[in-house]
Amino acid sequence: MAVSAVFGWVPIFAFRKKGGVSKGRSYIQTTVLVDSGIYAVVRHPQYLAGILLSLALILITQHWLIAVMGVVAIVLNYLIALKADQELTEKFGDDYRRYMQKVPRVNFLVGLIRLLRCRKGE
């Protein structure tokens, strides 16, 4: 659950700081593609947070109903991330396509490994 909280809250501050969000606007109304910080690890940290939270609840409660609802929530979060990739490709074009090739959608372990390899090569 703690990891879920990190992936859920850090993007808010990243978008506010680097996303070109106008004062008084929602943090999701970015005008600049953010590809650093947590966004250098995964493209959709908040959807990943939903997936991790659902998984944590399944493991904590160990009840069949929560397991079913959790699996549905996991699938829905992943499908929403797929849709977001389409929308962001329309918004940011080739820059986002290049970003998609470098950073995994929600697999933060692969994202960390890629990030560490990339920094090691610098």
QUIPERA-V352616 format. One record per residue. N is the residue number from 1. RES is the residue in three letters. OMEGA is omega in whole degrees, 0 to 359 (999 if undefined). NEAR is the number of other ideal C-beta (glycine too) atoms within 8 Angstrom. D_LAST is the distance of its C-alpha to the last C-alpha in Angstrom with 2 decimals. Layout:
[[N & RES & OMEGA & NEAR & D_LAST] [N & RES & OMEGA & NEAR & D_LAST]]
This chain:
[[1 & MET & 180 & 7 & 33.32] [2 & ALA & 178 & 5 & 31.05] [3 & VAL & 177 & 7 & 27.91] [4 & SER & 180 & 12 & 29.84] [5 & ALA & 179 & 9 & 30.51] [6 & VAL & 181 & 10 & 26.85] [7 & PHE & 179 & 16 & 26.08] [8 & GLY & 187 & 12 & 29.30] [9 & TRP & 183 & 8 & 29.07] [10 & VAL & 180 & 11 & 25.48] [11 & PRO & 179 & 13 & 25.38] [12 & ILE & 181 & 8 & 28.41] [13 & PHE & 179 & 8 & 26.70] [14 & ALA & 180 & 14 & 23.49] [15 & PHE & 180 & 13 & 25.73] [16 & ARG & 184 & 8 & 27.88] [17 & LYS & 190 & 6 & 25.06] [18 & LYS & 188 & 9 & 22.85] [19 & GLY & 180 & 12 & 25.15] [20 & GLY & 181 & 7 & 27.47] [21 & VAL & 179 & 12 & 30.43] [22 & SER & 180 & 7 & 33.60] [23 & LYS & 180 & 4 & 35.39] [24 & GLY & 180 & 3 & 37.95] [25 & ARG & 177 & 7 & 36.40] [26 & SER & 181 & 5 & 35.12] [27 & TYR & 181 & 11 & 31.45] [28 & ILE & 180 & 5 & 31.27] [29 & GLN & 182 & 8 & 32.27] [30 & THR & 176 & 11 & 28.84] [31 & THR & 182 & 7 & 28.52] [32 & VAL & 176 & 7 & 24.73] [33 & LEU & 178 & 9 & 22.39] [34 & VAL & 182 & 11 & 20.50] [35 & ASP & 179 & 8 & 17.22] [36 & SER & 181 & 7 & 15.56] [37 & GLY & 181 & 8 & 16.71] [38 & ILE & 179 & 11 & 18.99] [39 & TYR & 171 & 13 & 18.83] [40 & ALA & 180 & 9 & 15.22] [41 & VAL & 177 & 10 & 16.90] [42 & VAL & 180 & 15 & 20.20] [43 & ARG & 185 & 11 & 21.93] [44 & HIS & 184 & 11 & 25.24] [45 & PRO & 182 & 14 & 25.05] [46 & GLN & 174 & 9 & 28.70] [47 & TYR & 174 & 13 & 30.02] [48 & LEU & 178 & 13 & 28.09] [49 & ALA & 177 & 13 & 29.84] [50 & GLY & 178 & 13 & 33.14] [51 & ILE & 181 & 13 & 32.45] [52 & LEU & 178 & 12 & 31.56] [53 & LEU & 178 & 11 & 34.56] [54 & SER & 179 & 13 & 36.84] [55 & LEU & 178 & 10 & 35.70] [56 & ALA & 180 & 10 & 36.25] [57 & LEU & 177 & 10 & 39.71] [58 & ILE & 183 & 12 & 40.60] [59 & LEU & 181 & 7 & 39.74] [60 & ILE & 185 & 6 & 41.47] [61 & THR & 182 & 8 & 44.66] [62 & GLN & 177 & 7 & 45.06] [63 & HIS & 185 & 6 & 47.68] [64 & TRP & 182 & 5 & 48.08] [65 & LEU & 178 & 6 & 48.48] [66 & ILE & 178 & 11 & 45.27] [67 & ALA & 179 & 11 & 43.52] [68 & VAL & 180 & 8 & 44.84] [69 & MET & 179 & 8 & 43.98] [70 & GLY & 178 & 12 & 40.50] [71 & VAL & 177 & 10 & 39.81] [72 & VAL & 180 & 8 & 41.10] [73 & ALA & 179 & 11 & 38.86] [74 & ILE & 180 & 12 & 35.78] [75 & VAL & 180 & 8 & 36.70] [76 & LEU & 178 & 8 & 37.45] [77 & ASN & 180 & 13 & 34.16] [78 & TYR & 179 & 12 & 32.31] [79 & LEU & 178 & 8 & 34.61] [80 & ILE & 177 & 9 & 34.06] [81 & ALA & 176 & 13 & 30.26] [82 & LEU & 179 & 9 & 30.97] [83 & LYS & 179 & 8 & 33.21] [84 & ALA & 177 & 10 & 30.70] [85 & ASP & 178 & 13 & 28.19] [86 & GLN & 182 & 8 & 31.00] [87 & GLU & 180 & 8 & 31.86] [88 & LEU & 174 & 10 & 28.35] [89 & THR & 177 & 11 & 27.90] [90 & GLU & 183 & 6 & 31.12] [91 & LYS & 187 & 7 & 30.03] [92 & PHE & 174 & 8 & 26.50] [93 & GLY & 185 & 8 & 26.84] [94 & ASP & 177 & 5 & 24.06] [95 & ASP & 180 & 8 & 21.40] [96 & TYR & 177 & 13 & 22.47] [97 & ARG & 177 & 9 & 22.67] [98 & ARG & 178 & 8 & 19.00] [99 & TYR & 179 & 12 & 18.27] [100 & MET & 180 & 11 & 20.61] [101 & GLN & 183 & 5 & 18.74] [102 & LYS & 190 & 7 & 15.47] [103 & VAL & 180 & 12 & 17.24] [104 & PRO & 183 & 10 & 20.31] [105 & ARG & 182 & 11 & 23.63] [106 & VAL & 182 & 12 & 24.57] [107 & ASN & 186 & 8 & 23.03] [108 & PHE & 177 & 12 & 21.01] [109 & LEU & 176 & 6 & 20.35] [110 & VAL & 179 & 8 & 18.62] [111 & GLY & 178 & 13 & 16.80] [112 & LEU & 179 & 9 & 15.55] [113 & ILE & 179 & 8 & 14.53] [114 & ARG & 181 & 11 & 12.60] [115 & LEU & 180 & 10 & 10.91] [116 & LEU & 177 & 8 & 10.07] [117 & ARG & 181 & 8 & 8.90] [118 & CYS & 180 & 8 & 6.63] [119 & ARG & 178 & 7 & 5.22] [120 & LYS & 181 & 6 & 5.55] [121 & GLY & 182 & 5 & 3.81] [122 & GLU & 999 & 4 & 0.00]]
